[in-house]
Structure formats: structure tokens, C-alpha cells
Amino acid sequence: MKAHLTHPVFNIVSTCAEELHTEAFVIGGWVRDLLLQRPCKDIDIVCTGNGIALAEAVAHKMGGIQVNVFRNFGTAQIKLDDYDIEFVGARKESYRSDSRKPEVESGTLEDDQNRRDFTINALAISLNIGNYGSFLDPFHGIDDLKAKIIRTPLNPDITYSDDPLRMMRAIRFSTQLGFEIEKESLDAITRNKDRIRIISKERISDELNKIILSPVPSVGFKLLFNTGLLKLIFPQMVLLHGVETLEGKGHKDNFYHTLQVLDNICSTTNDLWLRWAAILHDIAKPQTKRFEVGHGWTFHGHEDKGSRMVPKIFGELKLPLNEKMKYVQKLVLLHLRPIVLAKEGITDSAIRRLLFEAGDDIDDLMKLCEADITSKNTEKVKRYLRNFGLVREKLKEIEAKDQLRNWQPPISGEEIMKTFELKASPAVGIIKTAIREAILDGLIPNNYESAYNLMLEEGRKLGLTLPGLSEGPEI
């Protein structure tokens, strides 16, 4: 079996390797994705000599393109159009128990394939003139690709113990590709789960985000849960699991509900942070769960508490503590609002407030709310979706009329202070809030003149006077 190598860099690598009296191979993910007919822009070249020297020779033959050299790692990289091509010498590795960073020494192609994480990533294609395009598949990775199996080349306990991040990668590849993790490899993840503690949170979150961005991320989360990894890397989510019953009344399993919401929203968006909002929308239900006699289970305030949990969770997972986190926080806080509107009917005032608070994220909020419908009752689902359609129509109507998306009241705090010659004080906030609430409630139009007149009226109520006047009633 020979591969049809179309990228021009392969012939150049072959020529340079011949000139340097070394052997060269393309290996790993590019080979895997070639066989799966998936696009891949990362090409890994391994040679039995000096990888940096081979990269420099290839770059020279291609007209002197730039080479990025990483001497500490013995690697070099060149960029060609939108491809990243990395060169490294074949090596073998040994590990200490307290680190995933191996001790590295030069090795053969076989040594290099032995150190790979999975059989499907240990595939290599020769770039040597004598057998150009031939597959080198010592672990039957092609068979595993056909069978859709994730399997380690060597003993999985050693593979995962040496580099515990490979446990996350196994689950990530299983989720991305729709492959099954071979039983012994899966059992080894459970046995070695505690080794994940030596991995940095940044590396763990990178793999977790790739799982979240997969077509059906619930597959990965169930594997993380069943192997025990999820409890170690994201314990707050594990607390959602389980059903409690009192007086014959039980609540839904919020862990599996959350996974269903996540899968639902993945059909409408590829946005990582909107998917994170789906994961965290009910995260505070375990802390707010109460049983009320005659009513059953309640989770009052879980949206507020959940939004306050977001920064801590993002911090622990080393996710960005910037506008992305604030976006997730906002959606968690507001995720019940459209649901309430859909249940109770829609008033202009409620729509104005939702537009004001959600701003440009209103469309994402509606996607989250629609994804949150996981009832098995098809009639109930149809009713909710129909009501959400009405909410969407009303949002468009009010937005067109009042232009409240990302709105700020016409009168600022600075103008209130200037008008009444005030310093910062509670009175300023009282007046500003009165103006905002009056506009949102539809009591006055959303324009400067109406807001200014209300400011004067609210100032009079507080006993304030305009400069040059001694009595409030003369305003």
C-alpha cells in the first residue's frame, strides 16, 4: 500500500534527506487524517538524523524561506502557505514518575513510533527514494482506523502513566472522530486517572475545549465521568449528577440534562464560549436545591449563584478571565428570563429589560434557552418553542421601536451632578435609576427631553434645587 503524496514539500524533503544521507518520514496526525480524508494543516517530519539540519536544507531549497528553530527541543518549523511543517530527529523517551517531560535521546524510527500515544498516530509514510510513499505501520494502526478504535501502541498503563495527558487525548480523539476506546486502554485510564494531577490546568483545559468543540461533546463528558477524570479536573460538574427522591417526588438528573443542553446548542453554534454557557447554566443547582412540602424540588436563585461561580471555575481551569468569562457569566445569569417570559406572557416592559440587560448577546441567550428544552414530552417542547418564537418576534419589534440593545439612558450621572451642582452621592444614583426604570417601564419615551424633565421632577422630590434657585418647587 502506497500513499499518494500531493504536497510539493514531500519531494523536496525526499531530495534533501538523500543529500544529507538520512532517512525521512511523514508521521502522526497528518498520516491519520490522510487516511480518514480529513483536512490537516500540520505536517510532522521525523528523520533518523538531525531534524534541524533537514529543515534548514528544505528551507534553502525552497528559496530561503524562514526556519523557526527550537534547539532546546531539537525541532524546527517552517510555514508554507497555511501549512505548519515541523521537523524533528527520531528519538526515544524515558519518564520520571513526577513529570510528563521525558528524558530524550536519539533513536530509530521504531523508537519514535513506540513513543506515540495511539496506534492511529504512530503511522508513518516513507519519504525516501527507495520506498517513497510506503506505509510503515508496526502497530496495525490502519486496521484500527478501519475499525474506529483508539488503542495505545504499547502497554496502556505505561503509556498513560508516562504522559497522563494522553488520557485526555484518548477521550478527545474518541469524541472528535466517533471512535471507541479499546477496553484495556479505557480501563487503564480509570486505573491511572490520579496521574492527571501532574498535568498543568492549561494543558487539561486545551483538551477539554477540543472535546467541547466536537460535534457531540456529551460523548467525551460521559467518558470523563465514567473514568473518574471529570471529578479530578471539573468537580463542580460532577455534583450535578444524581437524582434525589422525597415523598415520591424526584428531580431530573442535572448532569445528563446539562449534556443534552450542550449537544442541543452544538447544532446551532460552533462558539466555544456559548457552549461553555450551556455547560454552566445550571452549575449551581446542587447548592440551591431545596425540597418544599407540597411543591417538590426547587432551585431558587441558581442562575444568580451560578453566575457568581463562573469566575472561580474559569480561574481553576485557567480559562480566560476577560470578556469571554463575563459573557458566560451574563448568559448564566439571564438564562431563565426568556423562559419566564415564554411561560407568563410577554409585556413590553419585560422585553425592554431583557434587551437592556442582554445587549448584543440577546440572540445567543435565546439559543441557550431553546437548547435548554430537554423534555421528553413532544407537545410541551412544541409549546415552548412556539412561545420562544413569540418572544423573538417581540424582541425584534421592541428593538426596532426603542433601540434598547446596548442602550444607556439619555441622562448620565455626570449631567445630573452638573445640573444640581452635586458631588457623587446616593441622590445621583436615585435619579439615574428612576430615569432608567421609567423608560424601561414605558412610562416616558426614550428621548433626552422626557428624561431631562423627569430628572428635574425627581430632583424636586429629593429637595434639590437648580443653581441660583433657593426652593425645590420653583424648578
N, C-alpha and C positions, 0 to 999 in steps of 0.2 A: 504494500500500500504506500503510495506516494502522495504528498500534498502538492497542490497547485499554488505556488507562491507568486502572487502578482505584484507585491510591493517592490519597487526597484531597489530598496535598500538591501534586500537579501542577496542579490547578485553581487553587490558591492562588498558586503561583509564576506561573502564567499571568496572573492578575489583577494581581499586584504588578509584574510586568515591564511590563505595559501602562501602569500608573500611573507607572512610572519611565522610560517611553519607551525601553526597552531590549528586546533580544531574548533569549530564554532557551531552553535546550535541556537535555534529559537525555542524557548521553553516556557511552560507555565500557562498563564491565563489567555494569552493570545492564541496558543495552540488549541486550548479547550474551546474558546469561542469560535475559532475557525471551524471546528467540527460541529459545533452547535448552530453554526450560521448566525452568530450574534456579532454585532459590530464591536470592535475593541481597538482603542487608540493607544494602548500601552504595549510596547513590544520589548520583551526581555531577551537579551542575547547573552548566553553563557559560553565561555571559551575555556580551553584547558591550559591557557597561558595567562598573559596579563590583559585583563579586561580594559584597563585604561589605555594601554598602548593600542589595542584593537580599535577602540572608539576614536582615538586621535588619527589613526590611519584612515578610517572610514570618513571622518570629517574632512581630512585633507583631500581625499579622492573626490569628495562631493563639492569641492570648490572652496574649502577652508571655512566651513560653517563652524559656529561656536560649539565648544565642548565644555560642559559643566563637570568638573572633576571633584570627587569626594574621596580624597586619599585615605582618610581615616577608615572608610568603609571599603576601599578598594573598588569603587564603582565610578562610572562616568555616564553622562547622559547627553544626548543631542536631541534637538527638537527639529522635526521636519514636517512642515505644514502643520497639521493639527495632531501629529503623532509624537509621543514621547518614547524614545528608544534608549533603553538602559543597557549598559554593558558591565559584566562582572566576570571575574575568573571563577571557574568551578571550585567549590570548597566543601569541606566537611566541617561539622559543628559539634561541640560538646557543651553541655549546660551545667550550671550550678543550681542547686535547689532553691536558692533565694532570688533568682533573677531569670528573666526571659532573654537576656542578652547573652548570646553564645560566645564561647571561645572559638575562633575561626582559624582554619589553616587550609592551605591549598589542597585540592583533591581532584578526583576524576569526575567525569560526567555522572557515573554511577553514584559517587558520593553526593553529588549535588541533587540528584533525583531522590536519593534516600532521605534527604533533609526536608523535602517538600511536605506540605501539610496533608494533601489528599491525592489519591491516585489520579484524579482528573486534572490536577495541577502539576503532575510530575511528567506529563507528556512532553517529548521534545521532537523537533524536526531537524535533521542534519542540514547544515549549510555548506558542507564540504564537497569538493568537486567530485570525489569518488562515489558518493551516495547521496547527492543533493536531493532534498525533498523527502527522504526516507524517515518514517516514524520510528522513534525509539521509545518503547512502551513496556518497561520491565515489570510494571505492576498491574497490567491489564486495565489501564485507565480508559481505553476506548470501549471495552466491554462495560465498564461502569457507567460511561456516558450513555451507552445504548440502553442500559437497564435503569438509568436515572438513580444511581446510587452514590452517596457520599461515603468514602472509605479512606482510612489512613494507609499509607504505604507500608508502614511498619507497625509494631505493637501500639495500639491507640493509647494505652496508659502512658507509655513513654512519650509518644507524640504530644499528648495534651499536657503532661506534667512538665515537659521541657519548655513548651511555649503555650501557656494556658489561654492566650488569646485565640488559639486555634479552635477552642470550644465555641467561642462566639462566631468565628468564621464558618464553622461547620453548619451552625444553625442559620447563619446569614445565607450561605450558598443554598442550603435546603429550601429556604423561603424564596430566594430570588429565582431559582431555577425550577422549583417544583420537584426537587429530588428528595428521596428518602435517605435518612442517615442509617447506614448499616447497623444492625442491632448491637454488635460488640462495640462499635465506635460510639453509639448512643449511650450504652451502659457505662462506657468509660468516662463519658462526660459527667454522668451522675457521680461516679466514684471520685473524680478529680475536681469536682466543682469548687472546692475550697481554695484550690490553687489560683483561682481568678483574683484573689486578694492581692497578688503581687503585680497585677497589671494596672497601669495608670487609668484613672477615670476617663481621661481624654480618649485613649485607645478604645476603651469599652463603649463609650458614647458614639464614637465613629462607627463602630459595627452596629450598635443599636439603631442609629439613624438610618443605616443602609437597610436594616430589617424593616423599619417603619416606612421606608420609601419603596418597599417591594409591592408587587401587585396585590397580594393578600397577606398583610403583615400579621394577622392573627395566627397564622401557621407558626411563625417564629416565636411569638409570645407564648404560645402553648408549649413549644419545645423548651423555652427558657423556664417556664413554670414547672413543667414535669421533671426536668433535670435538676431543679433546685437552684439554678443560676439566678433566676429572677429575684429570689428572696435576698440574694447577696448583693446584687447590683441595683435593685429598684424595689426595696421592701415595701414602700408605700402602696405600690400597685398590688402586691400580693395580699395586702389587708382587705382588698375589695372582694376576695374570694370567699365563697361560702354562703349558706342560707340558714337563717335562724327562724324558728317557728315558735310562736306563743299563742295560746288559745286558738289553735287551729289556723292561725294566720302567719304566712311566711312572706318574705320579700324576695325579689328576684336576685340572682347571683350577679352582683355588680361587676365582677371581674369579666365574666363572659358577656355581659351586656356591653361593657366598655369595648371589648374586642369586636363585637358586632357593629358598634357605632364607628369604630376605626375602619373596619372593612367597608362599611357603607360610604363613609366620606371619601375613601380612596377611589370610588367610582366617579367622583366629581372633581377631585383636585389632586395635583402632584405636589402641592405646597407642604413642605416638611412641618412648618410651624402650625398650620391649620390641622394637620394630622396629630401634632402634639396636643393641641387644644382638645381634640377628640379623646385622647388618652387620659387627659387630666380633668375632663369636665365634671366627673363625679368623684374625684380623688378624695374628697373629704367626707364621703358618706359614712365610712366606718366611725369617724369621730363624732358625727352628728346623728347617728342612728338612735332612735328612741321608740319605745312601744307605748302607745296611748290606748288605754282601755276604751273599747267602743269604736276606735278608729283604725287601729293597727299600727303598722310601722311608719315612722316619719323620718325625714332627713332635713328638717328645717334649717335653713341657713347654710347648707352645704356649698352653695355657689359662692357665698362670701368667704367662708373659711377656706374653700378650695383655692380661690384666687390669692389668698394670703399665704398659702402653702407653696405656690408656684416658684417664688424666688429661692426658697430653701432647696426645693427639688432640683431646680436648674443649677444652683450652686454646687450641690453634692455631685451632680452628674457632669460638672464642668461644661455645661451648656452656656451659651452667651447670655450675660446679664445686661442686655441692652434693649433696644426697641422690640426685638423678637420676643424676649421674655415678657415685656409689657403687653404686647399683642396677645400672647397666650393668656396672660392674666385677665385681660379685658374680656376675652371670649368666654373664659370660665365663669367670670362674674356675671355676665349677661345671658348665659345660655338658657336660662329659664324664662326670660322676659317674652320672647315671641311665643313660647308655649302657652304662657298665661294668656296672652292676647288671643291666641287661637281658641282657647277654651272659653273665655269670658266675653268675647265680642271685642270689637275694635272701636276705640274712641280716637278722635283727632289728637287729643291731649296725650294719650298714651303713645301714639305713633311719633308725635313730636319729641317726646322724651327719649324714646328709643333711638331715633335718628341723631339726637343731640349727643347721647352717650356713646353710641357705636361709631359715629362718624363714617369714615371711608371703609370701615370694617363691617358695615351692615350686611353686605352681600355674603361675606364669609360666615357671619353669625347665622344667617338664615340657612346656609348649607349645613352648619353644625346642628342646628335644631332639626332639620329634616332628616339628617343622619341618625339623630337620637331616637327616632321612631323605630323601635325593635319589637313591637307587639306581634304576636302570632295571629292576632285577630285581624283578618284582612279588612273587615268593614271599618274597624277602628283606625287602621292605617290610612285607608282611603279618606276617612273623615278628617283626620289630622292634616293630611297633605292638601286636601281641599281648603281647609281653614288657613293653612300656611300660604296657599295661593292668594287668598283674600288679603292676608297681611302684606304680602309682597305688592299687590295692586295698590293698597292703601299707602304703603311706603312711597311708591312712585308718585302717587297723587299729592301727598303732603310735601314731598321733596320738591316737586315742580312748583308748588304754590308758595311754600315758605322758605325753601332753600336752607334747610337746617343742618345739612351734613357738614361737619366740622365748623359749626356755627359758633360765634361768640356774640354775646349781647351787644347792642349798638352803643351802650354807655359803659365805659370802662371804669375801674376803680380809681384810676388817676383823674379822670374827669370829675367824678363825684367829689374827690378831695379838693380839686381846684375850684369847683363851683361853690362849695361851702367853706373853703379855706380850712380844711381839716387835715390833720396828720392821720397816718394809718391807725384805724380804730375799729371796734366792732360795728359802729354805725355804718361805715363804708360797706362792710360785708352784708349787713342787713338790707341796705338799699339795693346793692347789686343783686342779691338773691331775689328780692321782690320783683325786680325788673325781669330777671330771667324766668322766674316762675310764672309771671303774668303772661309773658309771650308764649311759653310752652303750654300754658293752660288755655291759650286763645283769648285771654281777657283783653289784650291790646294787640294791635298789629305789630309785626316785626319790622319797625322802622324807627329812625332816630327821633323824630318829633314826638311820637307817642311815648317812647322810652324816656325822653327828657322831661316831659310833663309828669310822668309817674315818679321820676326821681325827685322833682320838686314836691310832689304830694307826700311821698314817703319821708322826705326831709322834714316837712312841716309836722308830720306825726311824731317825729323824734325831737321836735323842738329846735330844729336847726334853722338858721336864717342865712339869707344871702348877704354877701359883703355890702355894707352900707345901710342895711335894714336892721332894725332892733327887735322886731317881733315876727315870729314864725307865720302868723296868719296873713301877713302882708305879702308873702311870697306869691 
